[in-house]
Amino acid sequence: MVSPLSDAIKLPCGLVLPNRLAKAAMAEMLADWDHNPTPDLIEVYNQWGQGGWGAILTGNVQVDINHLGSPFDTAPPSTYTTADQSPTLVQSWAKYAEACQQHGTPAIVQLCHPGRQSFRGAGKRGLFASTVAPSAVPLRIGEGWVECVLSKVAFPAPREMSRGEVEGVVGQFVDAARLMADAGFSGVELHGAHGYLIDQFLNPKTNLRTDEYGGSVEKRTKFVLDIISETRKVVPAKFAIGVKLNSADHSSVNFEDTMTQIRLLNEAGIDFLEVSGGSYSDPKMMGPTTTQQPEQSQQPTRTAAREAFFLSFATETRTRFPNLILMLTGGFRTRAGAEDAIKQNACDVIGIGRPAAINPKFPQFLLDESLPDGEAGLPLKKVGLPWYVRLLPIKAVGAGAESMYYGNQIKRIGKGLTTSAPA
C-alpha cells in the first residue's frame, strides 16, 4: 500500500512539493568568517538533495550580519537590491541553491533575526554592544541565580528598537528574500518561533510597545505582516513565503491571540505555516527531557502522542483554518508516527530534523514499501550528559547538548564521514 507520505503537495503560490516529508531547519554553523556558505555546507545540502525529500528547509540565514544567532550563521554581507549590482554575491548563494535543488527537491531558506537572542560576540556589532528587541526585556534562561549570571554573560541587555529601526529590519528581511529568489531558491520561511525577533514582536511577554507595533494582538502582528507584504512585491509569483510559529510556549491565556495571529497570517496569503515551539529559556523544540525510550512493541496508534510534540496545537489550527497548508515539526521518527499525523488531518507536511542529521536519505528509507511499519523508523536516544552537568538546573544545557551533537553529525556529512546516533 502506497504511503500517504508520498503524496505531492501544491502550495498556494503554485510550488509543488513532491512528497510530504520536509527536511526541517537545523543549526549547521558551517558559514565561513564572512558568513558565506562554505564548501562543507554546500556538500551537506547536496547530500540532503539526493535524499528524496519533499522540501528542504535550510538552517537560519540571518538578515542582519551585525546580529547573529551564532558566530557561524550564514548571512548576506550588506543590503541587496538587484542581481546586476551584486553578481558575485548572487553567484555565491546560487551554488547553495543548486546543491539543494539539483536533484529535484525545492529548497526554502529560513530567514531569521535573533533580536535579544543574539549571543555576545555573534555578529559585527561589537562584543559589548546591546542587542535589539521590540522592548527592552532582558533574556533569562531560567529563574535561579546561576541562570541569571549565565544570561547576563551570554546575552547583552537588549534595547528597544525605534520605529525607524523596525522599518529597517523589515527592509533587511525583504532584501534577503529578494537575494534568495535571485539565487534560485524556491521560497523563504520567516522564523517567527523559538524566541527570535519575529516571535518577540508576536509575544506580549516581550513586546510591551504602545505604538503601531504593540499594544494589541493585531499591532504585535504588524511587524511580520509588513515583511510578508513587502516581500511579495519583489519576488516571483511562485516563490513560496512561509512562517514558522511557536505553539507550545504560548499559554492558554494567550491562545486566542495566537489563533488571531494565524488568521492574520493566513489572510496575508502565506503559503504554509510551520508549527513548532520553544525558546532558549524553555527549549520545547528539543522534545521531552527524559532519556527513557519507548518500547518497540508499542502500537502505531500511540506514536502520535510519542512523536509529535505539537500535534494538539496543529489539530486545533487545522480545525479553524482548514485550507492553510500546515507543516508539523518536532519528534517524528517513524513512518507510523508521520502517517498518523497525516491521517488525523492534523497537517499536510511532516518536518523531520534530527533523523536527517543521521541519515540524509531518511525519506527513501521511510517510504520503502518493502519495509514493514515496525522497521521504518529511526528511534533516537537523548544525548547523554556527564553527571556533573546534569546537576545544573538549566533546561538549555540539555537542549544545547542536543543541538551540538546533531550539529557535529551535520559537519560529518559535509566532510563525507560516517554519522552515528546517540549511544
Secondary structure as a PSIPRED ss2 file (coil, helix, strand):
# PSIPRED VFORMAT (PSIPRED V4.0)

   1 M C   1.000  0.000  0.000
   2 V C   1.000  0.000  0.000
   3 S C   1.000  0.000  0.000
   4 P H   0.000  1.000  0.000
   5 L H   0.000  1.000  0.000
   6 S H   0.000  1.000  0.000
   7 D C   1.000  0.000  0.000
   8 A C   1.000  0.000  0.000
   9 I E   0.000  0.000  1.000
  10 K E   0.000  0.000  1.000
  11 L C   1.000  0.000  0.000
  12 P C   1.000  0.000  0.000
  13 C C   1.000  0.000  0.000
  14 G C   1.000  0.000  0.000
  15 L C   1.000  0.000  0.000
  16 V E   0.000  0.000  1.000
  17 L E   0.000  0.000  1.000
  18 P C   1.000  0.000  0.000
  19 N C   1.000  0.000  0.000
  20 R C   1.000  0.000  0.000
  21 L E   0.000  0.000  1.000
  22 A E   0.000  0.000  1.000
  23 K E   0.000  0.000  1.000
  24 A C   1.000  0.000  0.000
  25 A C   1.000  0.000  0.000
  26 M C   1.000  0.000  0.000
  27 A C   1.000  0.000  0.000
  28 E C   1.000  0.000  0.000
  29 M C   1.000  0.000  0.000
  30 L C   1.000  0.000  0.000
  31 A E   0.000  0.000  1.000
  32 D C   1.000  0.000  0.000
  33 W C   1.000  0.000  0.000
  34 D C   1.000  0.000  0.000
  35 H C   1.000  0.000  0.000
  36 N C   1.000  0.000  0.000
  37 P E   0.000  0.000  1.000
  38 T C   1.000  0.000  0.000
  39 P H   0.000  1.000  0.000
  40 D H   0.000  1.000  0.000
  41 L H   0.000  1.000  0.000
  42 I H   0.000  1.000  0.000
  43 E H   0.000  1.000  0.000
  44 V H   0.000  1.000  0.000
  45 Y H   0.000  1.000  0.000
  46 N H   0.000  1.000  0.000
  47 Q H   0.000  1.000  0.000
  48 W H   0.000  1.000  0.000
  49 G H   0.000  1.000  0.000
  50 Q C   1.000  0.000  0.000
  51 G C   1.000  0.000  0.000
  52 G C   1.000  0.000  0.000
  53 W C   1.000  0.000  0.000
  54 G C   1.000  0.000  0.000
  55 A E   0.000  0.000  1.000
  56 I E   0.000  0.000  1.000
  57 L E   0.000  0.000  1.000
  58 T E   0.000  0.000  1.000
  59 G E   0.000  0.000  1.000
  60 N E   0.000  0.000  1.000
  61 V E   0.000  0.000  1.000
  62 Q E   0.000  0.000  1.000
  63 V C   1.000  0.000  0.000
  64 D C   1.000  0.000  0.000
  65 I C   1.000  0.000  0.000
  66 N C   1.000  0.000  0.000
  67 H C   1.000  0.000  0.000
  68 L C   1.000  0.000  0.000
  69 G C   1.000  0.000  0.000
  70 S C   1.000  0.000  0.000
  71 P C   1.000  0.000  0.000
  72 F C   1.000  0.000  0.000
  73 D C   1.000  0.000  0.000
  74 T E   0.000  0.000  1.000
  75 A C   1.000  0.000  0.000
  76 P C   1.000  0.000  0.000
  77 P C   1.000  0.000  0.000
  78 S C   1.000  0.000  0.000
  79 T C   1.000  0.000  0.000
  80 Y C   1.000  0.000  0.000
  81 T C   1.000  0.000  0.000
  82 T C   1.000  0.000  0.000
  83 A C   1.000  0.000  0.000
  84 D C   1.000  0.000  0.000
  85 Q C   1.000  0.000  0.000
  86 S C   1.000  0.000  0.000
  87 P H   0.000  1.000  0.000
  88 T H   0.000  1.000  0.000
  89 L H   0.000  1.000  0.000
  90 V H   0.000  1.000  0.000
  91 Q H   0.000  1.000  0.000
  92 S H   0.000  1.000  0.000
  93 W H   0.000  1.000  0.000
  94 A H   0.000  1.000  0.000
  95 K H   0.000  1.000  0.000
  96 Y H   0.000  1.000  0.000
  97 A H   0.000  1.000  0.000
  98 E H   0.000  1.000  0.000
  99 A H   0.000  1.000  0.000
 100 C H   0.000  1.000  0.000
 101 Q H   0.000  1.000  0.000
 102 Q C   1.000  0.000  0.000
 103 H C   1.000  0.000  0.000
 104 G C   1.000  0.000  0.000
 105 T C   1.000  0.000  0.000
 106 P C   1.000  0.000  0.000
 107 A E   0.000  0.000  1.000
 108 I E   0.000  0.000  1.000
 109 V E   0.000  0.000  1.000
 110 Q E   0.000  0.000  1.000
 111 L E   0.000  0.000  1.000
 112 C E   0.000  0.000  1.000
 113 H C   1.000  0.000  0.000
 114 P C   1.000  0.000  0.000
 115 G H   0.000  1.000  0.000
 116 R H   0.000  1.000  0.000
 117 Q H   0.000  1.000  0.000
 118 S C   1.000  0.000  0.000
 119 F C   1.000  0.000  0.000
 120 R C   1.000  0.000  0.000
 121 G C   1.000  0.000  0.000
 122 A C   1.000  0.000  0.000
 123 G C   1.000  0.000  0.000
 124 K C   1.000  0.000  0.000
 125 R C   1.000  0.000  0.000
 126 G C   1.000  0.000  0.000
 127 L C   1.000  0.000  0.000
 128 F C   1.000  0.000  0.000
 129 A C   1.000  0.000  0.000
 130 S C   1.000  0.000  0.000
 131 T E   0.000  0.000  1.000
 132 V E   0.000  0.000  1.000
 133 A E   0.000  0.000  1.000
 134 P C   1.000  0.000  0.000
 135 S C   1.000  0.000  0.000
 136 A C   1.000  0.000  0.000
 137 V C   1.000  0.000  0.000
 138 P C   1.000  0.000  0.000
 139 L C   1.000  0.000  0.000
 140 R C   1.000  0.000  0.000
 141 I C   1.000  0.000  0.000
 142 G C   1.000  0.000  0.000
 143 E C   1.000  0.000  0.000
 144 G C   1.000  0.000  0.000
 145 W H   0.000  1.000  0.000
 146 V H   0.000  1.000  0.000
 147 E H   0.000  1.000  0.000
 148 C H   0.000  1.000  0.000
 149 V H   0.000  1.000  0.000
 150 L H   0.000  1.000  0.000
 151 S H   0.000  1.000  0.000
 152 K H   0.000  1.000  0.000
 153 V H   0.000  1.000  0.000
 154 A H   0.000  1.000  0.000
 155 F C   1.000  0.000  0.000
 156 P C   1.000  0.000  0.000
 157 A C   1.000  0.000  0.000
 158 P E   0.000  0.000  1.000
 159 R E   0.000  0.000  1.000
 160 E E   0.000  0.000  1.000
 161 M C   1.000  0.000  0.000
 162 S C   1.000  0.000  0.000
 163 R H   0.000  1.000  0.000
 164 G H   0.000  1.000  0.000
 165 E H   0.000  1.000  0.000
 166 V H   0.000  1.000  0.000
 167 E H   0.000  1.000  0.000
 168 G H   0.000  1.000  0.000
 169 V H   0.000  1.000  0.000
 170 V H   0.000  1.000  0.000
 171 G H   0.000  1.000  0.000
 172 Q H   0.000  1.000  0.000
 173 F H   0.000  1.000  0.000
 174 V H   0.000  1.000  0.000
 175 D H   0.000  1.000  0.000
 176 A H   0.000  1.000  0.000
 177 A H   0.000  1.000  0.000
 178 R H   0.000  1.000  0.000
 179 L H   0.000  1.000  0.000
 180 M H   0.000  1.000  0.000
 181 A H   0.000  1.000  0.000
 182 D H   0.000  1.000  0.000
 183 A H   0.000  1.000  0.000
 184 G C   1.000  0.000  0.000
 185 F C   1.000  0.000  0.000
 186 S C   1.000  0.000  0.000
 187 G E   0.000  0.000  1.000
 188 V E   0.000  0.000  1.000
 189 E E   0.000  0.000  1.000
 190 L E   0.000  0.000  1.000
 191 H E   0.000  0.000  1.000
 192 G E   0.000  0.000  1.000
 193 A C   1.000  0.000  0.000
 194 H C   1.000  0.000  0.000
 195 G C   1.000  0.000  0.000
 196 Y C   1.000  0.000  0.000
 197 L H   0.000  1.000  0.000
 198 I H   0.000  1.000  0.000
 199 D H   0.000  1.000  0.000
 200 Q H   0.000  1.000  0.000
 201 F H   0.000  1.000  0.000
 202 L H   0.000  1.000  0.000
 203 N C   1.000  0.000  0.000
 204 P C   1.000  0.000  0.000
 205 K C   1.000  0.000  0.000
 206 T C   1.000  0.000  0.000
 207 N C   1.000  0.000  0.000
 208 L C   1.000  0.000  0.000
 209 R C   1.000  0.000  0.000
 210 T C   1.000  0.000  0.000
 211 D C   1.000  0.000  0.000
 212 E C   1.000  0.000  0.000
 213 Y C   1.000  0.000  0.000
 214 G C   1.000  0.000  0.000
 215 G C   1.000  0.000  0.000
 216 S C   1.000  0.000  0.000
 217 V H   0.000  1.000  0.000
 218 E H   0.000  1.000  0.000
 219 K H   0.000  1.000  0.000
 220 R H   0.000  1.000  0.000
 221 T H   0.000  1.000  0.000
 222 K H   0.000  1.000  0.000
 223 F H   0.000  1.000  0.000
 224 V H   0.000  1.000  0.000
 225 L H   0.000  1.000  0.000
 226 D H   0.000  1.000  0.000
 227 I H   0.000  1.000  0.000
 228 I H   0.000  1.000  0.000
 229 S H   0.000  1.000  0.000
 230 E H   0.000  1.000  0.000
 231 T H   0.000  1.000  0.000
 232 R H   0.000  1.000  0.000
 233 K C   1.000  0.000  0.000
 234 V C   1.000  0.000  0.000
 235 V C   1.000  0.000  0.000
 236 P C   1.000  0.000  0.000
 237 A C   1.000  0.000  0.000
 238 K C   1.000  0.000  0.000
 239 F C   1.000  0.000  0.000
 240 A E   0.000  0.000  1.000
 241 I E   0.000  0.000  1.000
 242 G E   0.000  0.000  1.000
 243 V E   0.000  0.000  1.000
 244 K E   0.000  0.000  1.000
 245 L E   0.000  0.000  1.000
 246 N E   0.000  0.000  1.000
 247 S C   1.000  0.000  0.000
 248 A C   1.000  0.000  0.000
 249 D C   1.000  0.000  0.000
 250 H C   1.000  0.000  0.000
 251 S C   1.000  0.000  0.000
 252 S H   0.000  1.000  0.000
 253 V H   0.000  1.000  0.000
 254 N H   0.000  1.000  0.000
 255 F H   0.000  1.000  0.000
 256 E H   0.000  1.000  0.000
 257 D H   0.000  1.000  0.000
 258 T H   0.000  1.000  0.000
 259 M H   0.000  1.000  0.000
 260 T H   0.000  1.000  0.000
 261 Q H   0.000  1.000  0.000
 262 I H   0.000  1.000  0.000
 263 R H   0.000  1.000  0.000
 264 L H   0.000  1.000  0.000
 265 L H   0.000  1.000  0.000
 266 N H   0.000  1.000  0.000
 267 E H   0.000  1.000  0.000
 268 A C   1.000  0.000  0.000
 269 G C   1.000  0.000  0.000
 270 I C   1.000  0.000  0.000
 271 D C   1.000  0.000  0.000
 272 F E   0.000  0.000  1.000
 273 L E   0.000  0.000  1.000
 274 E E   0.000  0.000  1.000
 275 V E   0.000  0.000  1.000
 276 S E   0.000  0.000  1.000
 277 G C   1.000  0.000  0.000
 278 G C   1.000  0.000  0.000
 279 S E   0.000  0.000  1.000
 280 Y C   1.000  0.000  0.000
 281 S C   1.000  0.000  0.000
 282 D E   0.000  0.000  1.000
 283 P C   1.000  0.000  0.000
 284 K H   0.000  1.000  0.000
 285 M H   0.000  1.000  0.000
 286 M H   0.000  1.000  0.000
 287 G C   1.000  0.000  0.000
 288 P C   1.000  0.000  0.000
 289 T C   1.000  0.000  0.000
 290 T C   1.000  0.000  0.000
 291 T C   1.000  0.000  0.000
 292 Q C   1.000  0.000  0.000
 293 Q C   1.000  0.000  0.000
 294 P C   1.000  0.000  0.000
 295 E C   1.000  0.000  0.000
 296 Q C   1.000  0.000  0.000
 297 S C   1.000  0.000  0.000
 298 Q C   1.000  0.000  0.000
 299 Q C   1.000  0.000  0.000
 300 P H   0.000  1.000  0.000
 301 T H   0.000  1.000  0.000
 302 R H   0.000  1.000  0.000
 303 T H   0.000  1.000  0.000
 304 A H   0.000  1.000  0.000
 305 A H   0.000  1.000  0.000
 306 R H   0.000  1.000  0.000
 307 E H   0.000  1.000  0.000
 308 A C   1.000  0.000  0.000
 309 F C   1.000  0.000  0.000
 310 F C   1.000  0.000  0.000
 311 L H   0.000  1.000  0.000
 312 S H   0.000  1.000  0.000
 313 F H   0.000  1.000  0.000
 314 A H   0.000  1.000  0.000
 315 T H   0.000  1.000  0.000
 316 E H   0.000  1.000  0.000
 317 T H   0.000  1.000  0.000
 318 R H   0.000  1.000  0.000
 319 T H   0.000  1.000  0.000
 320 R H   0.000  1.000  0.000
 321 F C   1.000  0.000  0.000
 322 P C   1.000  0.000  0.000
 323 N C   1.000  0.000  0.000
 324 L C   1.000  0.000  0.000
 325 I C   1.000  0.000  0.000
 326 L E   0.000  0.000  1.000
 327 M E   0.000  0.000  1.000
 328 L E   0.000  0.000  1.000
 329 T E   0.000  0.000  1.000
 330 G C   1.000  0.000  0.000
 331 G C   1.000  0.000  0.000
 332 F C   1.000  0.000  0.000
 333 R C   1.000  0.000  0.000
 334 T E   0.000  0.000  1.000
 335 R H   0.000  1.000  0.000
 336 A H   0.000  1.000  0.000
 337 G H   0.000  1.000  0.000
 338 A H   0.000  1.000  0.000
 339 E H   0.000  1.000  0.000
 340 D H   0.000  1.000  0.000
 341 A H   0.000  1.000  0.000
 342 I H   0.000  1.000  0.000
 343 K H   0.000  1.000  0.000
 344 Q C   1.000  0.000  0.000
 345 N C   1.000  0.000  0.000
 346 A C   1.000  0.000  0.000
 347 C C   1.000  0.000  0.000
 348 D C   1.000  0.000  0.000
 349 V E   0.000  0.000  1.000
 350 I E   0.000  0.000  1.000
 351 G E   0.000  0.000  1.000
 352 I E   0.000  0.000  1.000
 353 G C   1.000  0.000  0.000
 354 R H   0.000  1.000  0.000
 355 P H   0.000  1.000  0.000
 356 A H   0.000  1.000  0.000
 357 A H   0.000  1.000  0.000
 358 I H   0.000  1.000  0.000
 359 N C   1.000  0.000  0.000
 360 P C   1.000  0.000  0.000
 361 K C   1.000  0.000  0.000
 362 F H   0.000  1.000  0.000
 363 P H   0.000  1.000  0.000
 364 Q H   0.000  1.000  0.000
 365 F H   0.000  1.000  0.000
 366 L H   0.000  1.000  0.000
 367 L C   1.000  0.000  0.000
 368 D C   1.000  0.000  0.000
 369 E C   1.000  0.000  0.000
 370 S C   1.000  0.000  0.000
 371 L C   1.000  0.000  0.000
 372 P C   1.000  0.000  0.000
 373 D C   1.000  0.000  0.000
 374 G C   1.000  0.000  0.000
 375 E C   1.000  0.000  0.000
 376 A C   1.000  0.000  0.000
 377 G E   0.000  0.000  1.000
 378 L C   1.000  0.000  0.000
 379 P C   1.000  0.000  0.000
 380 L C   1.000  0.000  0.000
 381 K C   1.000  0.000  0.000
 382 K C   1.000  0.000  0.000
 383 V C   1.000  0.000  0.000
 384 G C   1.000  0.000  0.000
 385 L C   1.000  0.000  0.000
 386 P C   1.000  0.000  0.000
 387 W H   0.000  1.000  0.000
 388 Y H   0.000  1.000  0.000
 389 V H   0.000  1.000  0.000
 390 R H   0.000  1.000  0.000
 391 L C   1.000  0.000  0.000
 392 L C   1.000  0.000  0.000
 393 P C   1.000  0.000  0.000
 394 I C   1.000  0.000  0.000
 395 K H   0.000  1.000  0.000
 396 A H   0.000  1.000  0.000
 397 V H   0.000  1.000  0.000
 398 G H   0.000  1.000  0.000
 399 A H   0.000  1.000  0.000
 400 G H   0.000  1.000  0.000
 401 A H   0.000  1.000  0.000
 402 E H   0.000  1.000  0.000
 403 S H   0.000  1.000  0.000
 404 M H   0.000  1.000  0.000
 405 Y H   0.000  1.000  0.000
 406 Y H   0.000  1.000  0.000
 407 G H   0.000  1.000  0.000
 408 N H   0.000  1.000  0.000
 409 Q H   0.000  1.000  0.000
 410 I H   0.000  1.000  0.000
 411 K H   0.000  1.000  0.000
 412 R H   0.000  1.000  0.000
 413 I H   0.000  1.000  0.000
 414 G H   0.000  1.000  0.000
 415 K C   1.000  0.000  0.000
 416 G C   1.000  0.000  0.000
 417 L C   1.000  0.000  0.000
 418 T C   1.000  0.000  0.000
 419 T C   1.000  0.000  0.000
 420 S C   1.000  0.000  0.000
 421 A C   1.000  0.000  0.000
 422 P C   1.000  0.000  0.000
 423 A C   1.000  0.000  0.000
